[in-house]
Amino acid sequence: MTAPLLPSSPHTTASPTPLAMNVMPPLPPRIAGLTQLASNLAWSWNREARVLFREVDEAVWNRLRHNPIVLLQQVPPERFAYLATDPAFCARYDRLMNWLAAEKSDEHTWYARTFPELRGQAVAYFCAEFGIHNSVPIYSGGLGVLAGDHLKTASDLGVPVVAVGILYRHGYFDQRIRTDGWQEDSDDNISFDQVPITPIPGINGTRHLVTVNTFGRDVHIRVWRLQVGRVPVYLLDSDLPENHPDDRPLLSKLYSGGPAMRLRQEWLLGVGGVRALRALGIAPAAWHANEGHAAFMMIERVREKVMAGASYAEAVKSVRSCSVFTTHTPVPAGHDQFAVGDVQACAGGAAQGMWKEMGIDAEAFVRIGYHPEAGAGMFHMTAASIRLSRRVNAVARRHGIVTRELCKPLWPNRPAESIPVGHVTNGVHLATWMANPIMQLLDRQLGPQWGHGNDPALWEQVLQLDDDQLWGTHLRLKHTLMRMVREEARRAFANRKMETVQLVGAGTLLDPHALTIGFARRFATYKRADLMFRDVERLRALVTNTSRPVQVIFAGKAHPADTPGKQVLQNVYQFTRDPQFEGRIAFVEDYGMHLAHLLVQGVDVWMNLPRVPMEASGTSGMKAGLNGVPHFSTIDGWWEEGYEGNNGWAIPAAVDSDDAKGTVDQLYTLLEQEVVPRFYDRDSSDLPRRWILTMKHAMRVAGQQFTARRMVEQYARGYYAPSILGDVLPDDPPTA
Ligand SMILES: *Cc1c(COP(=O)(O)O)cnc(C)c1O
């Protein structure tokens, strides 16, 4: 079956425009296409488009955290009237309009050249969260941002991905830290007039497009479209008046509400997502579940096949053959599992159980999620995904090893090495994460071809960059970060959201000349944000050194239900206010993609201290690397394959991996003996030559090995194309 080639962008079809565009003041005709540009998130990784919006009004642009829709709404018409007469602005605008028009075709893309016979055969990509841009708050962290980077890269490469997710009306959450350091969370509501989402008309004039029965009630689902370059993202929403009041909020909040809510969300995502694609006339040839949250998508497809006449066994075989499953969790407790009784009720219960349309009974239905170690009472989403996917992968080399161990109970007769689970190491989207000034530097010094592809030889040339210019560019980015930190604090202070005593902790005393370490991630306890504070004396000695000071910027959210995580955050926060550290330890509130950009581009070192082997991959260190910011980490996740000795620092695993004390000791020894001396070792022109060399290697390795381009090419070659072509991998379903 052929799917619509590239479901066209909202502005090219008769489909309704994004809601936000209805409240847009008229623009001068000469530049009226700015609304189209703002309607497709492709602008966010086109650096010329970013420059164009910034030129409209830089101060407003920054205050809005780069939301072009609100920019167009708020900047006065006189300014646009002027810009419509500015030749430089108009020339840039015209180039962007041409680019936007060219984006409609996939003709010259990598995928079309590499797999011409597969053009137009859609690949469905399901994920519970997508981090595409800060202005669309439907993500919480790493998994979502990775999924967003995947979509952007699929768009760049012409991989015909069609994404399915959830429209969380109340987002994840906004973070504010009280004066006592306790995290308060408030809804981060989607503003429908500020986000480029388009409602898809329902059937017969209704709002909903599809209906899914769960817990004995029909839940009607409305579908919205978000355009990410060439890739459409279909977002499910249950907040409709025609739904039972208890069902309306089912899809409103990301990762909240406990297992009962999670189970329903996952059911609606999986089953509703498949039905939505059908209703839209899209027939994917391969199906990718990014993490086990989307496992029910495979179950719905088994049902479809049985309803179309296949036996259950045939249906499973057929669904398996074109399903891809990526697991992201190296710890057993991190895998979703639900009580089988709840799963049966969720699937319709005795009266309407979905198994009846699958040719099996209720027992066999829950056996799809049987995991020997979870026991008969539980439905294990990872086990179910593995049973129904022929191609399964982990997200880093080391995570592959850990995952094969974890999966041993599913293939009890096999040694771990021959468990059929591969790995595709995560990567990050270069054009999203590399700062414009760094890209301009590469343009100037390497020529415009550097960005085309991941040819290792091109990235070797990074070592030839001019030291002075690279360092100068880095210092500019560091100043930008510090200015933004101060501006955010000033605004929070002025709006009475921050008390005077909190200003120091917010980073207002940071020194742009001091060695600055960035530590920003979710405050899960295994990430050990408080590890540095286990040796307060050594920390104080480092930060208060008058000639070679060190400072640390922390950021990150704790999951609202994670009390231990919130305690770690509170603990870290208290140190930021402690005068003995002289204002050199900061905590910046509300970590999200916007702040992540500033941090990975503007600090000197990126630090990560997960308890080994609990980090599946991690990606923020790759983003830092692309900007020439070296990584300093325990040897876990991607760093196990990324550390080459000259591109950062690695803390060897402590003998007992729980031995935080050994890690703290190594951490300080490295800082005192390697990191600080190298940073402050300046030549006669005040350049830290050895440090700059480390920066170049950080950039080289990130560019060669850790871009999303490398990652998506691997998925396309090793997973999508073989799934579509039905190649002859031996079929190895789990035996347990
Ligand atoms: C990249 C990113 C992450 C993932 O970072 P880790 O290295 O996995 O901790 C999380 N949150 C945001 C906002 C990001 O941009």
The ligand as a Gaussian input file, in Angstrom:
#p B3LYP/6-31G(d) Opt

LIG

0 1
 C       18.869000      16.541000      25.927000
 C       17.886000      16.799000      26.996000
 C       17.672000      15.852000      27.999000
 C       18.421000      14.538000      28.056000
 O       19.625000      14.697000      28.721000
 P       20.389000      13.540000      29.485000
 O       21.775000      13.626000      29.057000
 O       19.753000      12.246000      29.086000
 O       20.197000      13.828000      30.925000
 C       16.743000      16.138000      28.983000
 N       16.066000      17.299000      28.987000
 C       16.244000      18.229000      28.041000
 C       15.451000      19.489000      28.093000
 C       17.163000      18.017000      27.014000
 O       17.321000      18.948000      26.075000

